[in-house]
Structures are given as C-alpha cells and as structure tokens.
Amino acid sequence: MRERLDGIVAKLTAVRAQGLSCFGSDAHRFALQPPAAEADVAAFEAARRVRLPEDYRAFLLHVGHGGAGPYYGLMTLAQWEDARYEALDDLDAECPLHPDTLPPGQDWLEALLPGEDDALDRALRGTLSLGTQGCSFYSQLVVTGPARGRVVYVDLDGGRPYFPECTGFLDWYERWLDELLAGCKIHWFGIGMPGLEPELANALRRGERLVDALAAMRRLPRVGRDTLDLVIARLDHPDARVRQQALEVIGELDDDALARARPFLRDPEAGPRRAALNAMCKGDAARWAADARAMLDDADGSIASAALRALDDAKVMTLADLVPRLRDGRNGVADDAGWRFAVMAGRGVPPAESAAFAAAAAAMLDHAEPRVAMYGMQVLAHVAPPELPELVARLRAFALGEEPCQRMSACRALVRQDRAAGLDALTELVRHADPFVRQDAARLLGELGDARVRPALERLLDDETKPFERTATGTRSNVYRVCDTARMAIEAIERRAEA
C-alpha cells in the first residue's frame, strides 16, 4: 500500500511540474492539505461508528486530508455530510446503492426506496462526500454495505447515480492522475470505460465492449496508426452503435476524417449518419458545406439540427438554410432553427435582408410551440416590418398573455415596433400579480431608460416581496426584492438623463 501511495504522490508532483489543468483545478491547484493524524481519523470513526475503507484511510493518513482531486478537489472528513439536505447521523447505516441492483430509469429512487420520506437523503446513508462536481453533483464514497469502498456520483436533483468503473478510492484517484498525465480530455472525469490507448486498443482486438472502448477512446489526445486501423476496421460492423462510435473517434483523431466519413452520410441508421456529419464538418467549410446542406433534409430531426449547428459554427449559415426549418415538423428542428435565427438577428441584420428577417419572424408568431414564437419576437426586437400594422396588437397580446417565456421577448419586440405601446404594456406588467413579472418589467424599464415610466417604478418602491417559488425540479428565487429592482431601474433612468 505504501509503495502505491508514494507512486500517487509522484504522479501528482509530475502533474504540478508540467503545469497541467483540468475542470475544477483552479479551486485546488493540485495542492493537497497535510495528512490527517491517526487520532483524528480514529475519533471520526468512533463518533460515526464506522471503519473507513482501508485505501481511503491510508490516503488520509499518508498523502493528504483534502485538496487536490477530481473536479473541485477532495473535501475533509469534517465535510462528510456536504451532500445531505438534512444532518443525519447515519454513516454507519447500510448504503442501499450498488451498481448491480440500482433500479434503471428516472424513477430509480421510488423503486429503490418506495414510500420513504426524504428518500434521497436515505439513499445516501452509508456514504460520505469526497467532493463536489458543481451544481447539484457530488462524488460520494460508500463506506457500508455491499458496495463498500466504491465511489459513486450522485445528483441531488434526483438524477440516477453513477458508479465509475473503479474498484476503490485509490483506483479512482489514480485514474484521474493517469488520464491527466496522458493528456486526456477529462471534463467529466470517471464516466465510461477506464483505460488508455493500450487497454482500449486491446479491447478492440478482442472484440470486447466495442461501443464502450470506442467511446472511451475519444478522450485520448491522439492514437497510433495501428490503433487507428483498428477503429477504421469497425466502420463495417453490423451494429450501428459500433459504426457510430468508430466515426466519432475518426472525427476526433483521424486527419482523413472527411473522406472516410462521407460515405456514411448514406448509412441506413441515423446514429452513424449523425456521427459522419460531425466527423466531416471541421476545417475549411468549403469542403463540406454542401454535404451539410444536403443533410438539412434528413428524415431525422437531430441530424438536421446538427447540420444547422455545423453551418452556424462555421459562420456560413444563411437565411435560405434557416427559414424553411422555422416551420419544420421534425422533432426539435423548428426550435433549434428559431434559436439560431434569433442569435443571427442579434448579431446584426444587413439592411438588404431586413424585410426577409421581419417577414419570417412575423410568421413565427403563429407557431404552435411557444418557444418558437418567442424566438420570432426576439428577432422582431431587432427589425421592424415596413407595413404590418396588426403586428403591434399581436405583440401586445403576447406581452400581456399567460405564457411566461414570451412576455419580456414580446415587450422588447413591441418597444422596437412602437415604443409608446411597449412602454404602456410594461407599465401594466409592473402591476402584475406575479412578483417575478413585476420584477422583470421593472428591470426592462430601467434598461430602456425612459423618464416617462418613472411614476410606474416609484409605485414599486414599497414592494418588499422577494420572488420565490417551488417548482418540480427545485426552487426559483431572486436575491433582490421587487423594490430593490425598481430602485436600480430608477437610478439607471437618472444616469441616462444626466449623460
């Protein structure tokens, strides 16, 4: 054990010496805190009635107690409950999580602990927090039960836990260092099949876990010719998932990706077609833009969206590419095209194309999907149709309507088309029953900086409501009260008047 620990310290020293970085490393800078004292670890174990897994215990005593580690680094034992909503003295309780018995799907928690109160906290019993991955995600160490010693990734918003393929804490920690030193892309470390080029290439030779091995190969910075030949040989595999992953690898690591992937734009399965498109659309757009435009009419909506993304990223997307997709019935295409259309308008509309932008955006207001109509409003915040007098009435109806995602976009468009009508609608919204709406309207009035709306804002100065609501996925709130936002809006108006 001590020899392995010394090797880990040497690898961490090499990471620092090479000036490497990864997601979260700005938080710990690859520095470990001093090791823990045996008496302190023993006192923690006695208080929690549990013996820590031996490899983790040895790390604490001989390497470091917190600091450098995956994501935002390792926590100390004092932070063992960091992932818990409630402080529960249950580290010694048997952990119900195990990779072989974890129920599938989004309803995993109810299936695992049916009818239990505070089920997510109960699912984490017998685990301690190793570190946070950001937002609601944590790395936990299982210290009791059949999975004792394993690291598990959990999502406090209820996502299904994930067990990295590591036998214990040291395997997990050393894998992180090995991937760093190999130059791997490890933004979401620990996901997928472990191994570097030799192990993954051997899996391809043996025909074992082909999809997993190919997917894992994408994190490598480069591969040798022999390994690339193994990947190319899998392009003819009868399983579409294998062809898809082989094409993804080729797109990342093969200099001849364009020529090698182009034939698979005609693959009978959507997955390989999408992967082929992604592999091709790199470098000089003149070499592949025609292929991408042809894929805009693919039967699979996700491929059409991928083609739009490629053209947009290469800055060669045109109105002719976008407009026919704004009313597309394929899943997600109209939404994606609408969003890109709004972004395009935000970059600036050439005068020669203003009428075409406005006409397409006005037509979007009839779309059954609220978000697509909202994107049309966002475009209309940048262009004004020459003669569409009914548009002002329609935008006002959207601004004062019941669809939350549309209100402020409609107001911005309304101000662009008819400033007085837009200010009037916003003045009505500062009296809305929903404090979030009052606050949004006040904020926008401050941005507009028109002194005529000051009386409406002054009426909010006694509104001390701090917007808050509980949703299906958590809570929504604002750090400012409505009166704070109104005061800042008035100050913005005053600054503009003084300028």
Secondary structure, DSSP 4 states (H G I P E B T S, - for coil): -HHHHHHHHHHHHHHHHTT---TTHHHHTT-BPPPPPHHHHHHHHHHHT-PPPHHHHHHHHHT-SSBS-STT-BPPGGGTTTT-SS----TTSPP---TTTPPPSTTHHHHHSTT-TTHHHHHTTTEEEEEEEETTEEEEEE-SSTTTT-EEEEETTSPPPB--S-SSHHHHHHHHHHHHHTT---TTTT-S----HHHHHHHHHHT-SHHHHHHHHTTSS---HHHHHHHHHGGG-SSHHHHHHHHHHHHHH-TTHHHHHGGGGG-SSHHHHHHHHHHH--S-GGGTHHHHHHHTT-SSHHHHHHHHHHHHHTT---HHHHGGGGG--STTHHHHHHHHHHHHHHH---GGGHHHHHHHHHHHTT-SSHHHHHHHHHHHTT---SS-THHHHHHHHHHTSS-GGGHHHHHHHHHHH-HHHHHHHHHHHTT-SSHHHHHHHHHHHHHHT-GGGHHHHHTTTT-----EEEETTEEEE-SS-HHHHHHHHHHHHHHHHH-
